[in-house]
Amino acid sequence: MNEVKKPRKPLLYYYFVILIVILLFNALVVPYMGQSQVQDVDYGTFITMTEKHNVGKVQIEENQIIFTDKNEKNISRTGVVNDPQLIERLYENGAKIYGEIVQEMSPLMSILLTWILPLVIFIGLGEMLSRKFMSKAGGPNSMMFNMGKSNAKVYVKSSDGIKFSDVAGEDEAKEALSEVVDYLHDPSKYQEIGASMPKGILLVGPPGTGKTMLAKAVAGESNVPFFSMSGSEFVEMFVGMGASKVRDLFKQAKEKAPCIVFIDEIDAIGKKREGTIGGNDEREQTLNQLLTEMDGFEGNNGVIILAATNRPESLDPALTRPGRFDRRVPVELPDLKGREEILKVHAKKVAMDENVDYSKVARMASGASGAELANIVNEAALRAVRDGRETVTQADMEESIETVIAGYQKKNAILTDKEKRIVAYHEIGHALVAARQTNSAPVQKITIVPRTSGALGYTMQVEDGDHYLMSKEEIENKIATFTGGRAAEEVVFGSITTGAANDIEQATKLARAMIARYGMNDEIGMVAMETVTNQYLGGDTSLACSEATQSEIDKKVIELVKKQYEKALDILRNDRKKLDELAEFLYEKETITGEQFMEILNR
């Protein structure tokens, strides 16, 4: 349940309360402190005390009579009565008549109690409230009290920091950054030949590939100060504050040169400047200041700038030109060897079984980033703990890959007998079409256990190695494999279900890429009709052609998918006996391996 916080009252509210307290203090406490306690008595008591010679001093006023006892310790008060002989009676009984009995405060005491004391209380409470608000705002170094100052974190070399040995799968990036570290350690050998280090190095790549970790590794390997700051920290509400932070950051860096400045997610301030007229764009001012600091009239000798982004196409050309960010270091998704090395690095922190095959796990995790591989190892360790084992096994690693890809098994999801049989035929349809085609990845595992991602089952195909090129035939076979599930439903049951929604989406996307981006259609030709934006963030596409051409592309896409669907139908109709046999086996076992699948298929 979300906690509902009471809204904070403004500071003026507290000062108003303090003012009310001071006024009440002056009205009630000060008069009480300024005079002694007076006791009210009746006139008869006063006369009786007079006759008994118990009255000391008497003060007769217009509407009251104030008197003391014989010892002049207690003060009493009574009303005035028409008594002409009162003065004479008082003299006869030894009473002394004075003009003033109740002592007033001295002027100094009056000033102290009326003005000085309330002022001290007011200042004290104000100081207490000021400290309270300052602590809530983050202390004297908060934005309110430190506007325009850089809050960059400074890292120094430490024995337990991240080193290059802790970063695997990015050999080219490590080589480029190792050169920077070497230059900072011994710049003389570069200066002798006339070489100089790039002023800026831009790390680009998909999320989770280790850009920030590489920067931390530079901090761990280097003996120079390392300033780290996120691009979003330069974005301020007040105009000019971002530029002031940039100036302050580079001022600190120049004072401690040679040093390294790392700006993470630089696209937050480095986006392309738009041609708007007028206005006062805070982000644009910050970018202009960054451009000036990197390559202005004043050189940045000894200051090397590292920056990371996964949106390099959005950066301003003035920022990425030579002289500013001279070198671009791609930090791409790791290949098969890189994935295996990354798994071994993360496995050092976990109690792993000796029989774990990292090469097989790396092949199964094709396309995974470094962060995803770290998550796979962690999920495997959690599964081993849940099952009461002391080491992580091969089965834990393989199951963790499925967990990251498709989610956890839904143990409470109960399919009806008919639905379970349909799912079994659907998945065997994918596997059988893939197996009967050449240039298709071998089947690794088939399951009809529902997953939390919404999948009722899936067929896992694993390539023997990394493939960087795909032929037209391979793409067509892949489209046919996507349509194999729907084809199996039609062949066996004579009807179709909604289970092929994701398959249709993947097949259509691949067919459109063949025609509009890869130029694999004879009629459309070798023309790029589709462009990719945000290649590191999902690879969104947009068509750059006329409506007539777009309509033609749509027709070709439909024809291509339909043709491959017909091919899948033919394969399954010709192999109906194996389709039934494999589907029945999967229906009973729920999960089968690629070896079991191929054994039944080759009988």
C-alpha positions in Angstrom: 0.0 0.0 0.0 1.4 3.4 -1.0 2.0 5.8 1.9 0.2 9.1 1.5 2.4 11.9 2.6 1.0 15.1 4.1 1.9 18.2 2.1 4.6 20.3 3.5 3.5 23.7 4.9 5.3 26.8 3.6 8.0 28.5 5.6 5.7 31.5 6.1 3.3 29.4 8.1 6.0 28.6 10.7 7.0 32.3 11.0 3.3 33.2 11.5 3.0 30.7 14.3 6.2 32.1 16.0 4.7 35.6 15.8 1.5 34.5 17.5 3.6 32.9 20.3 5.5 36.1 20.8 2.3 38.2 21.0 0.8 35.9 23.6 4.0 36.0 25.5 3.9 39.8 25.7 0.2 39.8 26.6 0.2 37.1 29.2 3.6 36.3 30.6 5.3 39.6 30.7 2.6 41.4 32.8 2.6 38.4 35.1 6.4 38.6 35.5 6.3 42.3 36.0 4.4 42.4 39.3 4.1 40.5 42.5 1.0 38.4 43.3 -1.9 40.5 44.8 -4.6 38.9 46.9 -8.2 40.2 46.8 -10.0 40.7 50.2 -13.2 42.4 51.4 -13.3 45.8 53.0 -14.2 44.4 56.4 -11.0 42.3 56.5 -9.0 45.4 55.7 -10.6 47.3 58.6 -10.1 44.4 61.0 -6.5 44.1 60.0 -6.1 47.8 60.5 -7.6 47.7 64.0 -5.3 44.8 64.9 -2.3 46.8 63.7 -1.6 44.2 61.0 -1.5 46.8 58.1 1.9 48.1 57.1 1.7 50.2 53.9 -1.5 51.5 52.2 -2.0 52.9 48.7 -5.4 54.5 48.2 -6.5 54.8 44.5 -9.6 56.0 42.9 -11.3 52.6 42.6 -9.2 50.3 44.9 -7.1 50.2 48.0 -3.8 48.2 48.0 -2.1 47.4 51.3 0.5 45.1 52.8 0.7 43.2 56.1 2.9 44.3 59.0 5.9 42.5 57.6 5.3 44.0 54.1 5.6 40.5 52.5 2.0 39.9 51.3 0.0 42.4 49.2 -3.7 42.6 49.3 -6.4 44.6 47.5 -9.9 45.7 48.4 -12.5 48.1 47.0 -13.1 51.8 47.9 -16.0 52.5 50.4 -17.3 55.9 51.5 -15.4 56.0 54.8 -14.4 59.7 55.8 -12.6 58.5 58.9 -10.4 56.0 57.1 -7.3 58.1 56.9 -7.5 59.0 60.6 -8.0 55.4 61.5 -5.0 54.3 59.5 -2.7 56.8 61.2 -4.0 55.8 64.7 -3.2 52.2 64.0 0.3 52.8 62.7 -0.3 52.3 59.0 1.8 54.2 56.5 0.1 55.7 53.5 2.2 55.7 50.2 1.6 56.7 46.6 2.8 53.4 45.0 3.2 49.9 46.6 3.4 47.6 43.5 6.9 47.9 42.1 7.2 48.3 38.3 9.9 46.8 36.3 13.0 48.7 35.6 13.3 50.0 32.0 16.2 47.6 31.4 14.2 44.6 32.5 11.2 45.8 30.5 13.3 46.0 27.3 14.9 42.6 28.0 11.6 40.8 28.5 9.5 42.7 25.9 12.0 42.9 23.0 15.3 41.1 23.5 13.9 37.8 24.8 11.3 37.4 22.0 13.8 38.4 19.4 16.3 35.7 20.7 13.5 33.1 20.6 12.5 34.2 17.1 16.0 34.0 15.7 16.6 30.7 17.5 13.5 29.1 16.0 14.3 30.5 12.6 17.8 29.0 12.7 16.4 25.7 13.8 13.9 25.7 10.9 16.6 26.8 8.4 18.8 23.8 9.4 15.9 21.5 9.1 15.0 22.6 5.6 18.7 22.6 4.6 19.1 19.0 5.7 16.0 18.0 3.8 17.3 19.8 0.7 20.6 17.8 0.8 22.8 20.0 3.0 24.8 23.1 2.1 25.9 21.3 -1.1 22.4 20.9 -2.4 21.2 22.6 -5.6 19.5 25.4 -3.6 22.8 26.4 -2.0 25.2 25.3 -4.7 23.6 26.2 -8.0 25.8 26.2 -11.0 28.5 24.0 -9.3 29.5 20.7 -10.8 28.7 17.7 -8.7 30.9 15.3 -10.6 32.1 12.2 -8.7 35.9 11.8 -8.5 37.3 8.3 -8.6 40.9 7.4 -7.9 42.7 4.1 -8.4 41.7 1.5 -5.8 42.8 -2.1 -5.2 39.2 -3.4 -5.3 38.0 -1.3 -8.3 37.0 -2.6 -11.8 39.9 -3.4 -14.0 40.2 -4.3 -17.7 40.5 -8.0 -16.7 37.0 -7.7 -15.3 35.6 -6.7 -18.7 35.3 -9.4 -21.2 34.0 -9.7 -24.8 35.1 -6.2 -25.9 38.7 -6.6 -26.9 38.7 -3.8 -29.5 37.2 -1.3 -27.1 39.6 -2.3 -24.3 42.5 -1.9 -26.8 41.4 1.7 -27.6 41.0 2.6 -24.0 44.2 0.9 -22.9 46.0 3.3 -25.2 44.5 6.2 -23.4 45.6 4.8 -20.0 49.1 4.2 -21.3 49.3 7.7 -22.6 48.4 9.2 -19.2 50.9 7.0 -17.5 53.8 7.8 -19.9 53.0 10.6 -22.4 56.6 11.2 -23.3 56.9 8.3 -25.8 53.9 9.7 -27.7 55.2 13.2 -27.6 58.6 12.2 -28.9 57.1 11.0 -32.2 54.6 13.9 -32.3 51.5 11.9 -31.5 48.7 13.3 -29.3 45.8 11.5 -27.7 42.2 12.2 -29.0 40.5 14.9 -27.0 37.3 12.9 -26.8 36.4 9.3 -27.1 32.8 8.3 -27.7 31.6 4.9 -26.6 28.5 3.8 -28.6 26.5 0.6 -28.4 23.3 -1.0 -27.3 22.2 -0.9 -23.6 23.9 -3.4 -21.4 27.0 -4.0 -23.4 29.4 -2.5 -20.8 30.0 1.1 -21.8 29.9 2.5 -18.3 31.8 -0.5 -17.0 34.6 0.2 -19.5 34.8 3.7 -18.2 35.0 2.4 -14.7 37.8 0.1 -15.8 39.7 3.1 -17.1 39.3 4.7 -13.7 40.6 1.5 -12.1 43.6 1.2 -14.4 44.5 4.9 -14.4 46.5 6.7 -11.7 45.0 10.1 -12.7 41.8 11.7 -11.3 38.6 10.5 -13.0 35.6 12.8 -13.1 32.3 11.0 -13.7 29.0 12.7 -14.4 25.7 11.9 -16.2 24.4 14.1 -19.0 21.1 14.6 -17.2 22.9 16.3 -14.3 23.7 19.2 -16.5 20.0 19.8 -17.2 18.7 22.5 -14.9 15.5 24.4 -14.4 17.2 27.8 -14.4 18.7 29.1 -17.7 22.4 29.2 -17.6 22.9 26.8 -14.7 23.8 23.9 -17.1 26.5 25.9 -18.8 27.8 27.0 -15.4 28.1 23.4 -14.4 30.1 22.6 -17.6 32.5 25.5 -16.9 33.0 24.4 -13.3 33.6 20.8 -14.3 36.3 21.7 -16.8 37.8 24.2 -14.3 38.2 21.4 -11.8 39.6 19.1 -14.5 42.2 21.6 -15.7 43.4 22.1 -12.1 44.0 18.4 -11.7 45.3 17.6 -15.3 46.2 15.1 -16.5 42.8 13.6 -15.9 39.8 11.9 -17.5 36.2 13.3 -17.6 33.4 10.7 -18.2 30.0 11.9 -19.3 27.4 9.1 -19.3 24.3 9.4 -21.6 25.7 12.4 -23.3 22.7 12.5 -25.7 20.8 14.2 -22.8 22.7 17.5 -23.6 24.3 16.7 -27.0 21.2 16.4 -29.2 21.2 18.2 -32.6 20.4 21.9 -32.4 17.2 22.8 -34.1 16.7 25.8 -36.3 14.2 27.5 -34.1 14.2 31.3 -34.0 14.0 33.1 -30.7 13.6 31.5 -27.3 16.3 30.7 -24.8 17.0 26.9 -24.8 18.8 25.9 -21.7 20.0 22.6 -23.2 21.4 24.4 -26.3 23.3 26.8 -24.1 24.8 23.8 -22.2 25.8 22.2 -25.5 27.4 25.4 -26.7 29.4 25.7 -23.5 30.5 22.0 -23.9 31.7 22.6 -27.5 33.6 25.7 -26.4 35.4 23.9 -23.5 36.3 20.9 -25.8 37.8 23.0 -28.6 37.8 26.7 -27.8 40.6 29.2 -27.8 42.0 27.8 -24.6 43.3 24.2 -25.0 42.4 21.4 -22.7 45.9 20.0 -22.3 45.9 16.8 -20.3 42.1 16.5 -20.1 40.6 13.5 -22.0 36.9 13.2 -22.3 35.0 9.9 -22.4 31.3 9.8 -23.2 28.8 7.1 -23.6 25.5 7.0 -25.6 23.2 4.5 -27.3 21.8 7.2 -29.6 24.8 8.4 -31.6 22.6 9.5 -34.6 20.9 12.1 -32.4 24.2 13.9 -31.4 25.0 17.3 -32.9 27.5 17.1 -35.8 29.6 19.8 -34.1 30.1 17.5 -31.1 31.2 14.5 -33.1 33.6 16.2 -35.6 37.3 15.6 -35.4 38.9 17.8 -32.8 36.2 17.2 -30.3 35.2 13.5 -30.2 38.0 12.3 -32.4 37.5 8.6 -31.9 34.3 6.5 -31.8 34.6 3.2 -30.1 31.8 0.7 -30.8 30.8 -1.4 -27.9 28.6 -4.0 -29.7 26.8 -7.1 -28.6 29.4 -9.8 -27.9 30.1 -12.6 -30.3 30.2 -16.3 -29.4 33.7 -16.2 -27.9 32.9 -12.9 -26.1 29.7 -14.4 -24.6 31.7 -17.4 -23.3 34.4 -15.1 -21.8 31.7 -12.9 -20.1 30.0 -16.0 -18.7 33.3 -17.1 -17.2 34.0 -13.7 -15.7 30.6 -13.6 -13.9 30.9 -17.3 -13.0 34.0 -16.6 -10.9 31.7 -15.0 -8.3 29.4 -18.1 -8.2 30.0 -21.6 -7.0 29.8 -23.4 -10.4 29.8 -27.1 -11.1 32.9 -28.4 -12.9 30.9 -29.9 -15.8 29.2 -26.6 -16.9 29.7 -26.2 -20.7 30.1 -22.4 -21.2 30.4 -22.8 -24.9 27.0 -24.5 -25.2 25.4 -21.9 -22.9 27.0 -19.1 -25.0 25.5 -20.6 -28.2 22.0 -20.8 -26.5 22.3 -17.1 -25.4 22.8 -15.8 -28.9 22.3 -12.0 -29.1 22.5 -11.5 -25.3 24.3 -8.5 -24.0 26.8 -8.5 -21.1 24.2 -7.3 -18.7 21.8 -10.1 -19.8 24.6 -12.7 -19.4 25.2 -11.5 -15.9 21.5 -11.9 -15.2 21.6 -15.4 -16.6 24.3 -16.5 -14.2 22.5 -14.8 -11.3 19.2 -16.5 -12.2 21.0 -19.9 -12.4 22.5 -19.3 -8.9 19.0 -18.4 -7.5 17.6 -21.6 -9.1 20.3 -23.7 -7.5 19.5 -22.2 -4.0 15.8 -22.8 -4.5 16.5 -26.4 -5.3 18.8 -26.9 -2.4 22.1 -27.4 -4.3 25.4 -26.0 -3.3 26.7 -25.5 -6.9 25.2 -24.2 -10.2 24.7 -27.0 -12.7 24.4 -27.0 -16.5 20.6 -27.5 -16.2 20.4 -24.3 -14.0 22.2 -22.3 -16.7 20.0 -23.6 -19.5 16.8 -23.0 -17.5 18.0 -19.5 -16.6 18.4 -18.7 -20.3 14.8 -19.7 -20.9 13.8 -17.6 -17.8 15.4 -14.5 -19.3 14.0 -15.1 -22.7 10.5 -16.3 -22.0 10.0 -15.7 -18.2 9.4 -18.2 -15.4 7.3 -21.3 -15.8 3.6 -20.8 -15.0 3.0 -23.8 -12.7 -0.5 -22.8 -12.0 -1.5 -22.4 -15.6 -3.7 -25.4 -16.6 -4.4 -25.8 -20.2 -7.4 -27.9 -21.4 -6.6 -31.2 -23.1 -7.5 -29.7 -26.5 -5.4 -26.5 -26.0 -2.4 -28.6 -24.9 -2.7 -30.8 -28.0 -3.0 -27.7 -30.3 0.1 -26.1 -28.7 2.0 -29.4 -29.1 1.2 -29.6 -32.8 2.0 -25.9 -33.2 5.5 -26.2 -31.7 6.3 -29.4 -33.6 5.2 -27.6 -36.7 7.9 -25.0 -36.2 10.6 -27.7 -35.4 9.6 -30.0 -38.3 9.6 -27.2 -40.9 13.0 -26.1 -39.6 14.5 -29.6 -39.7 13.3 -30.4 -43.2 14.9 -27.3 -44.7 18.5 -26.7 -45.5 20.4 -23.7 -44.1 18.3 -23.8 -40.9 19.5 -23.7 -37.3 19.2 -27.1 -35.5 16.5 -27.5 -32.9 17.8 -27.3 -29.3 14.6 -27.7 -27.2 10.8 -27.8 -27.6 8.5 -27.2 -24.7 4.8 -26.6 -24.2 5.1 -25.4 -20.6 3.5 -21.9 -20.3 5.7 -19.0 -19.4 5.1 -15.7 -17.6 5.8 -13.8 -20.9 2.5 -15.2 -22.2 4.0 -17.9 -24.4 2.2 -21.2 -24.2 5.3 -22.9 -25.6 8.3 -22.3 -27.7 10.9 -24.0 -30.0 14.5 -23.1 -29.4 16.9 -23.2 -32.3 20.6 -22.7 -31.7 23.2 -21.9 -34.3 26.5 -23.6 -34.3 28.3 -20.3 -34.4 27.9 -16.6 -35.1 26.6 -15.7 -38.6 27.1 -12.1 -39.8 25.5 -12.6 -43.2 22.2 -14.2 -44.2 21.4 -15.3 -47.7 18.1 -14.8 -49.4 17.3 -18.6 -49.1 18.1 -18.5 -45.3 15.7 -15.6 -44.7 13.0 -17.4 -46.7 13.5 -20.6 -44.7 13.3 -18.6 -41.5 10.0 -17.1 -42.6 8.7 -20.6 -43.5 9.8 -21.8 -40.0 7.8 -18.9 -38.4 4.7 -19.9 -40.3 5.1 -23.6 -39.4 3.1 -23.4 -36.3 0.0 -21.9 -38.0 0.5 -24.4 -40.8 0.4 -27.4 -38.4 -2.8 -26.1 -36.9 -4.5 -25.9 -40.3 -3.2 -29.3 -41.5 -4.2 -31.2 -38.3 -7.3 -29.4 -37.0 -8.6 -27.6 -40.1 -8.8 -24.4 -38.1 -6.4 -21.8 -36.8 -5.9 -20.1 -33.4 -4.5 -16.9 -32.0 -1.3 -18.7 -30.9 0.6 -17.6 -34.0 0.4 -13.8 -33.4 4.0 -13.4 -32.5 5.1 -15.7 -35.3 3.2 -13.6 -37.9 4.7 -10.4 -36.6 8.3 -11.8 -36.9 7.6 -13.2 -40.4 6.1 -10.0 -41.7 9.0 -7.9 -40.2 11.6 -10.1 -41.8 9.8 -10.2 -45.2 9.5 -6.4 -45.2 13.2 -6.0 -44.5 14.0 -8.3 -47.4 12.1 -6.2 -49.9 12.5 -2.6 -48.5 15.9 -2.7 -46.9 18.0 -5.6 -48.3 16.9 -5.3 -51.9 16.0 -9.0 -52.3 13.1 -8.6 -54.7 13.6 -8.6 -58.4 10.7 -6.2 -59.3 11.4 -3.6 -56.6 15.1 -3.9 -57.2 18.2 -3.0 -55.2 16.8 0.2 -53.7 16.5 1.1 -50.0 12.9 2.1 -49.3 13.2 1.7 -45.5 15.6 3.4 -43.1 16.5 2.3 -39.6 16.5 4.8 -36.7 17.8 4.2 -33.2 19.7 1.1 -34.3 20.8 0.5 -30.7 17.4 1.0 -29.2 15.2 -1.5 -31.0 15.9 -0.5 -34.5 12.7 1.3 -35.4 12.1 1.6 -39.2 10.4 4.2 -41.4 9.5 4.0 -45.1 11.0 6.7 -47.4 9.0 6.2 -50.6 5.8 7.3 -52.3 2.4 5.8 -51.5 2.4 3.9 -54.7 5.7 2.2 -53.9 4.6 1.6 -50.4 1.5 -0.2 -51.7 3.7 -2.2 -54.0 5.9 -3.2 -51.1 2.9 -4.3 -49.1 1.8 -6.6 -51.9 5.2 -8.1 -52.2 5.4 -8.7 -48.5 2.0 -10.5 -48.5 3.1 -12.6 -51.5 6.4 -13.6 -49.9 4.8 -14.6 -46.6 2.0 -16.5 -48.3 4.5 -18.4 -50.5 6.6 -19.5 -47.5 3.4 -20.5 -45.7 2.4 -22.7 -48.6 5.9 -24.3 -48.4 5.4 -25.0 -44.7 2.0 -26.6 -45.5 3.5 -28.8 -48.1 6.3 -30.0 -45.8 3.9 -30.8 -43.0 1.4 -32.6 -45.3 4.2 -34.8 -46.7 5.4 -35.5 -43.2 2.1 -36.0 -41.5 3.1 -39.3 -39.9 6.1 -37.8 -38.2 4.1 -34.7 -37.2 1.6 -36.9 -35.3 4.3 -39.0 -33.7 6.4 -36.1 -32.5 3.4 -34.1 -31.3 2.1 -37.1 -29.3 5.5 -37.5 -27.7 5.7 -33.8 -26.8 2.1 -33.9 -25.5 3.1 -36.7 -23.1 6.5 -35.3 -22.0 5.8 -31.6 -22.3 9.5 -30.8 -22.9 11.8 -32.6 -25.3 15.4 -32.0 -26.3 16.8 -31.6 -29.8 18.5 -35.0 -29.5 15.1 -36.7 -28.7 13.4 -34.8 -31.6 16.1 -35.8 -34.1 16.0 -39.4 -32.9 12.3 -39.8 -33.6 12.5 -37.9 -36.8 15.3 -40.1 -38.2 13.7 -43.5 -37.3 
